[in-house]
Amino acid sequence: MFVRLFDAGLAEEFLGFLRRADCVVSLDDVDAHEQGISVEVEVPDTPDERQARTEVALYLHAWEALHPDSGAELLDA
């Protein structure tokens, strides 16, 4: 699945945040564009895509609580 981060200046911190939540991301999976960056995210050890999306959505809520002006969203598949 893909996540968009609107503030590309926070990319390294964002990737670190996701890795600490046991998500799999790499710099090779980052796509920069005028709306920020898109990051491909995998959540190992989840039974299905629905559960993985739920977990990533919760991580994004936590990220936004820590960085209220950064803007992050889960993109449609």
C-alpha angles and dihedrals in degrees: 000000000000132000125195121216112193096200104063089185088074094052098113092046091046093051090049091050091053092046091052086055087057094254119144114235133145137189088249088064094057119104116190121207139149092281092057123263135324118214127195108226130192125190110204121209096029116130095227146351093270092058091045091052090049092052093047090048089055091049089051091053089053091047091051091049088056094040107028096177099043099083119210130182140180109241125221116259 
